[in-house]
Amino acid sequence: MQATQRGAYPLSGKRPVPQAPPPDPTATGSRGRSRVQRREARAGFALILPALVLVGTFILFPLGFAVYISLTNWPLIGPYHFIGLANYASLVHNATFLHSVLFTLLYTAIVTLPILVIGYFLAMFVRSNRRGATVFRTCFFLPFIVGLTTLSFLAVVELQPSYGTVNVVLSALHIASINTGWTVHTGLALAAICVLVVWLASGLTMMLLMAGMQSVPSSLYESADVDGATFWQKERLITLPLLRRSIALSLILSVVGSFLAFNQFYIITDGGPGTSTFSVVMEIYQTFNTSMQVGLASAMSIVLMIVVGALTSAQFRLLEKKDA
């Protein structure tokens, strides 16, 4: 029995002292990483905290307060009462509001496609580095820099009967009479405003699409040239597919800008003749400024925000499906 016990241990005959298992480096590393991650999270939150405060103060709180006002009969001056969804229900029977919505839809449908098409052809014209391209880019983009408000005031002067430049030129070309009243006829007023907006917004679309065109690798066009592709085949098979995101961004900006149109209608026609050129934003402005119905105007604003948000979301979803 003694021999057996001696054989089970080293030759010294001493029983080995049991040692504790070595520490697990994985556990220590995970604790260290978790501390680092928490420290980085706190630092990141501290960095974005000013932005969160600004967004909450100037966006989220006013938006929530506007939603609350839309649920009341807020008269701007005097007491108000909570009326629930009554303001929203009244919009269904508000003929002026419904007409403004239809007019805004018509205006959006008229200007969106010409802005995209003209902007695309302008981008094709100035995307190369040929001589004079910079001058043309500046000239085409200049109306957007000048601004819609300034151009609208200029249009009021140039569209005047008898002495306005538009009537003088068109009468010399035997296209229209020199006494044509552009702002007193619904169709003529809408046509003049649409031409003005297309002229202004095409420059912005040109810049967006030109930036996308210049990012297309030249090797793709060189390979197409080797295969004998024509200019329009390269545009259709190479440029257009790679410009899908730029085109989507241009369409979103055009649609949102058209739904929020106010300056050109307010300055050029003042919603006239009558209320035939009332946009949605003009109707909201009139409801608030003239009728002092703050609750109803807030309800109109919330509806407009929902419509614009839905259209923008639909365009983004359509883009994601195409990319997939």
N, C-alpha and C positions, 0 to 999 in steps of 0.2 A: 504493500500500500504506500509506503514511504517512497520507494523507487518510482512508483507511478507518479506521485506528486512532484518529485524532483524532475521527472522527464517532461512534465507539463509546463515548466517555467524555464527561464534561461539558466545557463550553467552556474551563474553566481548564486543561484538558490534563492534570490530575492524576488518577491512578488512585485510585478510592475505596478507602478502607481497609475491608476486610471486618469486619463487626460480629458479635459472638456472638449467637445467638438469645436472645430474652427468656426468663426463667425461667418454667416452667410452674406457674401458681398451683395447679393441681389437685393436682400431686404434693406440693407443700409443705403444702397443706391436708389431704391424706390422711394425711401423716406427723404433722401436728399433731393431727388427729382421733384417730389411733391412739394417740398418747401420752395424750391426754385420756381415751380409753376405757380404756386400761390403768390409768391413775390412778384412774378411777372404779370399775373392777372391784376394784382392791386396797382401796379405801375401803369398798366394799360388802361384800367378804369379811371385812374387819376388823370391820364392824358385826354381821355375822351369826355371827361366830366364837363368841361366848359362847353363843348359842343352839345351835349345832352341838355344842359341848362338852357342854352340858346334855343334849341329846337323845342323844348318843352314850353318855354316862355313865349316864343313868337310864332309857333306853329300849332302845337298840340293844344295848348290852353285856348287860344282864339278859336280853333276849330271846334273844340268841345263846347265853348261858350256859344258859338254860332248855332250848333245843333240844339242847345237848350233854348236859345231865343226863337228858333223856328218852331218850337213847340208851345209858344205863347202868343198872345195878341199884343206884343210889345208896341206901344205907340210912340216911342222915343221920349215923349213928354207926358207924364202922368202915370198912374198905376197900371199894372199889367196883370194878366191872369194866365195860368197854365191851361191850355186848351187841347193838348195832345196832338193828334195828327190832323186837326181840322184845317190847318194851312195847306198841308199836302193834298188833302181831299179837295180843297177849293181850286187847286191848280188844274184839275181835270175839267172844270167848267169855266176856266178863265180863258176867254177867246183871244185876248191880246197876247197872253203868254204862249198859248198854243200856236198862234200865228208867228210869233217871234222864233219859236223852236223850228217850225217848218221853213221859215225864211233863212235861218242860220244853216239848216241842213242843205238847202238849195245853194246858198252861197259857198258852203264847204265843198259841195259836189262840183261846182263850177271851177273853183280856183285850184283845187288840189292837183288834178292831173296836169294842167298846163304848167304849174310851177315845177313839177317833177320832170316833165318832158323838156321844157326849155332849159332848166337847170342842167339836165344831162347833156344836151347838145352844147351848151356853153362850156361845160367841163371838158367835153371832147375837144373843143376848139382851143382851150387854153392849157391843157394838161401837159403839152410838150414844152420844151425849152427853146422853141424857135424865137427868132427876133420879134420883139414887140408883144410877147405873150404876157409879160408882167404889166404892161400898160393896159391891155385888154382886161386882165383880171381886176385891176384897180377900177376901171370904168364900169365893169359889170357889177362889182361889189359895192360901188359908191352909193347907190340908192339905199341900201340897207344901213350903211354908216350914217347917212343923213337922217334917217329915222322916219317912221310912218307919220308921226304928228306933223313934222315940218312939211313933208310931201303932201299931206292932206290940206294944209293951209295954202300951199302953192296951187293945188288942184282947184280949190275954191275960186281963186283968181283966174286961172287959165280956162276954166269952164264957163265963165260968165258970157252971156249973149252979147253980140255986137263987137266987143273988143277983146274977148278971150282968145288966146293963141290957138286953142283947139278949134274953135269955130272959124277963125280966120284961115287956118290951114285947110280944114275940111271943105270950106266953101270955095277956096281957090282950086281944090281938086274936084269940085262939083259932087262931093259926097254928102254933105249936109248943109243946111242953111246957116247963115251967119248968126241968125237969131235963135238958134236951137237952145232950148232950156234944158240942160242936162240934169239939173237937180230937181226939176218939177215933174218929171215923169219917172215912174218906178223902174221901168225897163232900162231907160237911158242912165239913170243914176246907178243902178246895179252894174250895168256894163262898164261905166266909167270907173267905179270903185274896184271892180274885178281886174281891169287892166292895170290900175295903179298897184294893186296888191301883188299881182303876178310879176310886174316889173320889179317891185321891191324885193320879193321873197326869192326870185330866181337866182339872185346873186348869192344868197346864203346857201341854197341847194347846190349851186355850182361849186362853192368852196368845199362843202362836205363830200360831194361825189368826186371832185378832183383829188382830194386827199386820199380817197379810197383807190382811185385809178392809179395814182403814183406809187401805191404800195404793192401793186400787182407785179410779180417778178417778170422782168423782160425776157427771161429764157422761155417762158410760155409762148410769147408772141413770136420769138425766133423759131421755136419748134413748129408753130403753126405756119410760119412763112415757108419752112422747108417742105411741109406737107401741101403747100399750094393753097392755103386758106385765103379767102378774100377779106377785105377790111370788115365788112358787116358780119361775116362768119366769126371772126375773132371777137367782135363786140358781143355777139349773141352767145357764143360758146365759152368764152373766157372771161370777158370783162363783167358782163351782167351777173353770172353766178357768183363771182367773187365780190361783187358790190352789194350783195343782198343785205348785209347789215347797214351799210351806209344808206341804201335806199329806204330801208325800214325806218331808220332814224329821221330821214328827211320827211317821210310820210307822217310820222308821229308829230313832228314839229309843225307841219302844215295843218294837220287836222286839229290839233290842240289850239294853235294860233287862230284858226278860223272860227272855232267855237267860242273863243274868248274875244272875238272882234268887237271893238268899241270905238276907238279913236276915229277911224275913217268914216264911220256912219254918223257919229256925233258931230264931227266937224263939217263934213261935206253936205249931208242931207238933214241932219238933226232928226233922223228917223222918218222924214217925210218922203213924198207927200203923205200927209196924215200919219199913219203908223205903218206904212207899207214897207219901210226899210228898217224896222225895229229888229235889232239882233237881241239875243237872249240877255246879254250883259246890259244892253240899253234898257230893256224892260226891267231888269233888276234895279238899275240906277233910277229909273223913273218911279218905280214903286217905293223906293226908299226916299228919294229926294223930294218928290212931289206929293205922294200920298202919305208919307211918313208911316208906312206900314212896315216896320222893321221886321216883325215876325214873318210876314209873308215874303218879304225880300230875302230873308235868311233861308226860308224854305226853298225858294227858287235857286238860291246859290248852292244849297246842298244837293238839289236835283242835278244842277249843271255839273257839279263836281263828280257826282256818281256816274253820270253819262260819260264825261271825259275820261274818268278813271277806267270805266268798262271798255271804252274804245281802245285806250292805250294798252290795257291788259290783253285784249283780244289780238292786237297787232303783235305784241311780244310773244304770245302763245303761238301765233301763226309762224313767226320766225323760228321759234324753237322746234316746231314740227318739221319745218323745211330743213333745218340743220340736222335733225335726227335722221 
